[in-house]
């Protein structure tokens, strides 16, 4: 069990270090998300799926949610 714990510890340390490196790249503006030019509302989710499946989408597709105050 101790050996398994040690391997898990090494892996979690590696992941933590990777996340820190990624965060630093984002802060410096050297890493930016790739987001498609089109965005869709949840009412148009079928169109968003069609866009994704068409192969025309570049990067991630944004779904916008509007919240109405009660």
C-alpha positions, 0 to 999 in steps of 0.5 A: 500500500505504501508503494501505491501511495508513493506513486499517487503522490508523485503523480499528483505532484506532477499534475500540480506542477503542470497546472501551475505552469499552464496558469503562468502561461495564461497569465503571460498571455502565451496560452489562450483558449481556441473558441469558435466565432459562433456562439449559441443559446441553449434554445439553439442547442440543436444548431450548436450540435449541427455546427459541431458535427459539420466540422466547420467549428474551430475550437470550442463552441460557446453556449450562452445562458441568460438569467432573468431576475425574478 
